Amino acid sequence: MTDDVTRAAELLQDHRASIDRLDAILVYTLAERFKRTQSVGKLKAQHNLPPSDPSREAEQIARLEELAREADLDPVFAKKFLTFVISEVIRHHEQYQK
């Protein structure tokens, strides 16, 4: 291998290792978020509150879109991602209502 190809392979390995670490952070962060939202769901069920809060959800989506813009991340992607997460949270909350 030439020096350029060897260096490119090393850089690729470094980038992939960084991506792997970031993926782990994402998974653990999502797990922590769902632990918190499970507590919210149980509290809502105990007090007969609705499983979803459209006003709060809209605020969160707008906030995340703004954070995405600041972070140079596609806000459309951020909205899709949060909408998916919120739908999972609501599904969990509905299960507590039963």
Secondary structure, 3 states (H helix, E strand, C coil): CCHHHHHHHHHHHHHHHHHHHHHHHHHHHHHHHHHHHHHHHHHHHHCCCCCCCHHHHHHHHHHHHHHHHHCCCCHHHHHHHHHHHHHHHHHHHHHHHC
